[in-house]
Amino acid sequence: MILFPAVDIKNGECVRLAQGKEDQVTVFASDPVAQARYWAELGARFLHVVDLDGAFSGVPRNFELIRDICAAIDIPVQLGGGIRDIETARKYIEAGVHRLIIGTMALENPDLFTDLCAALPGRIGVSLDAVDGRLKTKGWVADAGLTVDDVLPRLENDGVRFIVYTDISRDGMQTGVNVDGLASLCGKTSIPVIAAGGVHTLDDIRNLYPLSRNGLEGAISGRAIYVGTLDVKEANAWIDAQ
C-alpha cells in the first residue's frame, strides 16, 4: 500500500480545495517544487500532482512547474489535470512524469481515450470522481451523466493501469474515508484502485489497509498531511510494519 502525498497547483502555489470547489482555496506553500522535495525527503514513495488550473481550464497551465518537480525529486510522479489530448500526454511523459491521470477525456471522449491508452501503455490511469455515485468532469463542475458501474467494463478493455476514486463530498473535509464504497469498487474491477478524499488520520490508513489485499494500491492525502493530522513518516512506518 502506497501513501501518495498530494501537491495540488493553482496560480503557481501549492493549495487544497474543499470538496473541489475553485473558490474554497487554502494556500499551503508558495513553492510547489520545494514542497515536492520536502515530501520526498520525508520518505514518500510516490507523489500525486494535480494541475488544478488545467483541470478547470482544460489546457495545461503549470507545465514548467511540473517538469521542475520531476527533475527535483527521485521518486515517481503521477499527474492529473487538463490532459485532454495525446500530444499533451506525451509532453508530460517526456518531461519526466511517470504516469498520467485522465478524467474528462476518459468520460467524454472514449474513442480518443482508447487511443491514448494504446499510445502510452501502462502509463494511463483514470480519475473517477463521484458524488452519490454520479461521476463529475471538468474539474468536478459538470455531471458526466454516468455512474462508476457504467464505465468500468470499458476502462478494463482499454487497459487502464489504475483508478483514482474520489468521494468528492469528503475531499478536503477531513471526515474519514468511504471504506464501504472503496471495498465495493475493488470488488467490481481488476484494475488497482487508489483512494482519495477524506484521508484524515493514521486510523484511515489502518481502516483502508485490509483492502490492499483486494486491489487497493494506496491512498492520496492532501490537507491532512499539510495540517499535521496525518504524519507521512509515521504512516509509512506503520504500512512497512504490516
Summary of the structure (lengths in Angstrom):
residues: 242
radius of gyration: 16.2
end to end distance: 9.9
largest distance: 43.4
contacts: 837
relative contact order: 0.15
helix: 42%
strand: 27%
